[in-house]
Amino acid sequence: MKVTIDQDRCVGSGQCVLTAEAVFDQRDEDGIVVLLNATPPAELAAEVRHAAEMCPAAAITVEE
């Protein structure tokens, strides 16, 4: 699994952090997503997919 983010699309809702905090974080100054792990382990795959689905701006891309 490979995860990419588009910070330009991010609206700072924080759904990704709530869903997969080991993979995503937010910048303190504006809440924009920060990718902590572009290749998360298999045990986090379901959480990462869910985070991508929950993102209101579709700023997260997951490649299997």
Buried (B, 14 or more C-beta within 10 A) or exposed (E): BEBEBEEEBBEBBBBBBEBBEBBBBBEEEEBBBBBBEEEBEEEBBEBBBBBBEBBEBEBBEBEE
